[in-house]
Amino acid sequence: MRTILATTTALVIAGSASADTVALRVLGQPVGSGLIQQQIEQPFFETLAASSDMDAAFDYLPDDVAGIPDNDGMRVILTGLFDIVSFRGSQVSRDEPTMLGLDLVGLNPDFRTGRANVAAFLPAVDTAVQARFNARVLGVWPAGPQVIFCVPEISGLADLEGLKVRVGDQSAAAFVAQFGATGVPMPFGEVPQSLSRGVVDCAITGPASANSAGWPEVTTTVLPIALQLAMNGYVINLDSWNSLDAEQQSQLQTSMDGLVARIWEYSEELYQDAINCNTGNEPCVHGTSYSLTAAPVTEADLAAVGSALVGSSLPAWTAQCNAVNENCEADWMATVGAQIGL
């Protein structure tokens, strides 16, 4: 980790902002994660100084270009090496499990529900992040519904028995374990090679990210049943935030609110198009056309996902989260739990 951080420091120190210009370093989503990073996030930060009217310079670097694993986002923001980090919620939940309460398996079956649950629990997440990582949450957005891609042909969740499945977090690991599968945490960039070499048999991600990363080249089947929405977002180091004056803070937060709102919309636009692209159907506007087999989504599998919240993902998460945040379960039950009638 020290070597990575030292190397990245050398990469990002370059720049010639004037003494009066605020210089903020931004660690972005991996380029390989797809169009949200390529079409929305990177252009936003590259033009943010002008669009926000801030006297600022934003030095943006995707984490896979920097050589930093996507599960190290919260550790990076704590060091202050980068001022703003675009975090991947599932991946960083090992360090801040409170984050996972936004997107447990079975919690967010659609975008509308996801928006409501994020609004309810985000203040608790921000409190935990400020206390443990000296950072402030600037916003949260979904990469899109997470589905299952497999090398062996499968016809439903029951066929996961005995398989190794790449998962993003413990919530997903607990879910696939119900079907006799082994959840394997793994950074996004390592997945295609791991699938092709048999390190894992299946992997979970959004259809658009899978398309951009070429997963359909090394798999045969997709089970298009939404397990999670893959909440990601932005944090800023508190020292960096406090170094801004009130006007700069307002300018930055207003701009970030606009970015987050745009990604919510774009994520929903991409989902069905990517499903079409991965399975060789039309219209396929944004991605590469492949010929994966789409396994049928049965009523039994839908029921399994619907019951997973209470049956596996919530109990597994609360045990993990309460160990580092004693208010975790109580805060969730008082907000999201009350909202959904638990």
Residue, then its C-alpha position, 0 to 999 in steps of 0.5 A: m500500500r505504501t508503494i502504491l501511495a508513494t507512486t500515486t503521489a508522484l503522479v498527481i502532484a504535477g500541476s501549476a495552480s496559482a497560490d490563490t487557486v484551490a487545488l483538489r486531487v480526485l481519485g475516480q472510478p476505474v476506467g474499466s467500470g464503464l460509461i458512467q466513469q467515461q461519459i459522466e464522471q471524468p468529463f465532469f471533474e475535468t470541467l468542474a472549475a469552469s462550471s462551478d465558477m470556483d477558483a480551483a484546479f481539479d486533478y482527476l485520476p481513475d483508480d485503475v490508472a493510479g494503480i490503487p485497488d477500488n476497495d481501498g477508497m476509504r483508506v485513501i481518503l483517510t490519508g489525505l493523499f486525494d482530497i475527493v474519492s469516488f468510492r465503490g460502496s460494496q468494495v469499501s464496505r469492508d472498511e466502513p460496513t455502515m455504507l452497506g446499509l444503503d444497498l443490502v441484497g433484497l432492499n432496493p428492487d428498483f431505482r425509486t425504492g433505492r432513492a428513498n432508502v438512500a435518503a433515509f440512511l445517508p445521514a447515518v452513513d455520513t456520521a460514521v464516515q466523518a467519525r472513522f475516516n475524517a471525511r464527508v459524504l458529498g453524494v451517493w448514486p447507483a451503478g445499476p442493478q447487479v446481476i449474475f454472469c456465469v461461465p457454466e450455463i445456469s438456469g436459475l439461482a439453484d444452479l449456483e450450488g458448488l460454484k465460486v461467485r465473485v461478490g462485492d460485499q458480505s451481503a451478496a456473499a451471504f445471499v449466494a451462500q443460501f444456494g450452496a455457492t462460495g462468495v469470493p471478494m475481488p476487485f472489479g479489474e481482476v474479474p475477467q481474468s479470474l473468470s477465464r482462468g477458473v478462479v471464479d465460476c460466476a461474478i456479480t456486477g451491473p450489465a453496463s459495467a460487464n459490457s464495458a469490461g468484456w465479461p460477455e467474452v468469458t462467460t456464457t450466461v447472465l441471470p438478469i435478476a436484480l440483487q442490489l443497485a451498487m451504490n457508489g458515491y463521493v467523499i471529501n477529506l474533512d481537512s480539505w473541506n474545511s480549508l474551503d470558505a463557505e462560498q466554495q463549499s456551497q459551489l462544490q456541493t451544488s455541483m456535486d448534487g447535480l452530478v449525482a442527480r445526472i448519474w441516477e438518471y444515466s444509470e437507469e438509461l443504461y440498464q436495459d440497453a446493456i441487457n440488450c447488448n449483452t444478449g445480442n438484442e436491439p436496441c443496443v446503443h451504448g455498448t458492444s453486442y454479444s450473444l450471452t444466454a439470458a437465463p429465465v427469471t422464475e417466480a421462485d428466484l424473485a421470491a428468494v431475492g425478496s426474502a433475502l433481506v430478512g433471511s440473510s443479508l440484514p442479519a449478516w450485515t448487522a452483525q458485521c456493522n455493529a462490531v465497528n459502529e454500535n449504533c448501526e443496526a438501531d440507526w438503520m431500523a429507525t430510518v430504513g427499517a421504519q420506512i419499509g415497515l420492518 
